[in-house]
Amino acid sequence: MNIAIFGVGGHSKVVTEIAELAGYNGIYYFDDSYNRKTNIEKVLHGDFSDLLTKINSFDAIHIAIGNNSDRERKLKEIEKIGITAISLIHPSAIISETVTIGNGCVVMAGVIVNSCSNIGDGVIINTRACIDHDCNIGNYTHISPGVSISGGVKIGMNSWVGTGSALINNIHIGDNVIVGAGSVVVKNLPSNAKAYGNPCRVVMQNK
């Protein structure tokens, strides 16, 4: 099987290893740096427009971009032409059979997702993150390494939960929220906010 991966940054390196473990032995890289001078070690087969031209020649497509907004844009672009990006799940991840995972996600090594949780499209669940029962993670959100999310938590779209943060049960976090690394979230956070600390407090909110 072959796979086209868009993106060649650090996030892409981890995605590549998961793709190899999933049995993809032909991996073709595309990136918008194709026509620029870079220090990229991987062999590139074109930029995003080239990927769209060649997209039907691959068994699978994955958008390996860590930035939420950029990942969303690229996923929506391929959806416009009827292509669905696959989700990649590391074999060491423990995921309940009652969990739903959307398209274009990546679930990395050591992740745990417990019963009846829902993971939207284009979500990154990074290394050793733990998501307990009945959680809902919105589209294009990034759950960073070592995050611990208790039961019943709802996180909106395009949010970012920083490394090592902890969220108590039944917390609601809005869309486009950035939670700083190591935060302890004990109250709901509104949309378009930046927040951090123990306890986590909103330090900036855009209208």
N, C-alpha and C positions, 0 to 999 in steps of 0.2 A: 504494500500500500504506500501511496505517497501523500504528502501534505504540503500545502503552501502556508508559510508563516509570514505574516506581515509584521515587521519590527525586528530590530537586531540589537536592542539594548540589553541591559542586565536582566530585565524581566524575561526577555526572549530566551536567554540561556537556560533558565529554569524550565520554561515551557518546552524547549527542545528536548530536554532529558525526559520529561513526562511523555512527550510524543513518541520518543524512542521506546520507552517502556510499554506504551500502548500498541507497539508493533509497526509504527510507521518507519520504514527503512529508506525511504526517499524523501528528503526534506529540502524544500526549495524556499529561499529567503527573498523577500521583497521589502524595500524600504524607500522612503522618499529622499534619502541621502544618496540614492543610486547615481545621480548625476553630479554629486559634489565630491571633493577630495576628502576622504575620511580615513580613520585608522581601523575601520571595520575589518575583522579577520574573516568573517564569513563571505562566501561567494554569493553575490547578489544577482538575481535574475531579472531585476527591473524595479521600477517604482510602483506606486499604487495603480496608475493607469495601465501599466504593463500587466499587473496582476489581474485587473478586470478583463483584459484582452485574453489572457491565458487561463482564466479561472475554471473553465469546464474541463481542463486537462488534468485536474487534480482530484484525488479521492476525497480530500477534506481540506478545509480552510480554517485557520485560526488567526485572530488578531491579537498579537502579543505586544500590547502597548500598556504601560502602567498608568498613564494619565487618563483619568476617567472620561473627560470630554472628548479627547482625541479617539479613544477606543470606541466611544458611542458613535462618533461621526463615521468612522470606517465601517463599523458593523452595519449601520443603517444604509451606507452606500452599497454594500454587497446585497443587503436585503432587497434593495430597489430592483435588482436584476434577478431576484428569485433564488439567491444563494443563502443558505443558512450556515453560519459558522458552527463548528462542533465545540462541545465542551470537553476539556481534558481533565482527568482525575487521576492523581497519583495513586498507585496501588496500595500504599500504606494508609490512605485516608479511610476513616471509619464513618460510613454514612448510612443512616437508618433507611430501611426499605420504604418508609413512609415519607421520606424527604423528596421534594420536587426541585429539580435544577434546570434552569433555563438554558438557552442557546448561548454559545460563545463564552462560557465561563471557564475558569481554571481553578482547580482545587488542589492545593499543593501538599507536600509530604507532612504526615502527622496530624492532619486536620481531623476534627471530630464534628459531625453534624448530627444532632439527635432528632428524635421522632417528631414528625408533623411540622417540620420547618420548611419554609419555601425560599428558594434562592432564585432571584430574577435573572434576566438576560445580562450577559457581559460582566458578570461579577467576578472579582478576584478574591478568593479566600486563601490567604497566604499561610506560610509554613507554621504548623502547630497551633493555628487558631482553633478555638473551641466554640461552637454555637449550640446552645442547648435547645430543648424542646420548644415547639410552637413559636419559633422566631420567623420573622419575615424580613428578608434583605432585598432592598429595591434594586432595580436595574442599574448597572454600571457603577456600582459601589465597590469600594476596595476595603476589605478587612485585612489589616496588616498582620505580620507575624506575631504570634503569641497573644493575640487578643482573646479575652474570655468574655463571652456573651451569655448571660443567664436566660432562663426561660421567658417566653412571652415578649421578647424585645422586638420592636419594629423600627427598621432603619429605612429611610427614604432613598430616592434615586440620587446617583452621582455624589454620594457622601464618601468620606475617607475616615476610617477609624485607625488611629496611629498605633504603632508597635507597643505591645504590652499593656494596652488599656483594658479596663474591666468595666462591664456594664451590669448593674444589678437588674433583677427581674422586672419585666413589664415596663421598661423604659421605652419612650417613643423619641426617635431622632428624626428630624425633618429631612428635606431634600437639600443637596449642596452644602452639607455640613462637614467641617473639618474638626476632628477630635484629636488633640495633640497627643503625642506618645506618652505612655505611662499615666494617662488620666484615669480617674475613678468616677464614673458617671452614675450619679444617684438621683438625678432629676431629668425630666424631659428637656430636650434641646430643640429650639425652633429652627425652621429652614433658614438657609443662607447665613449660618453662623459659624464663627471660629470659636472653639472652646478648648480649655485645657485645665489641668490641675487636679488636686485631690483635696476636697471634692472638685469636680469639674465645673468651671464657670464660663459663661459666655464672655469673651473679650472683644468681639466685634460681630456686628450683624448688618448685612446689607439688605436694603428694602427691596 
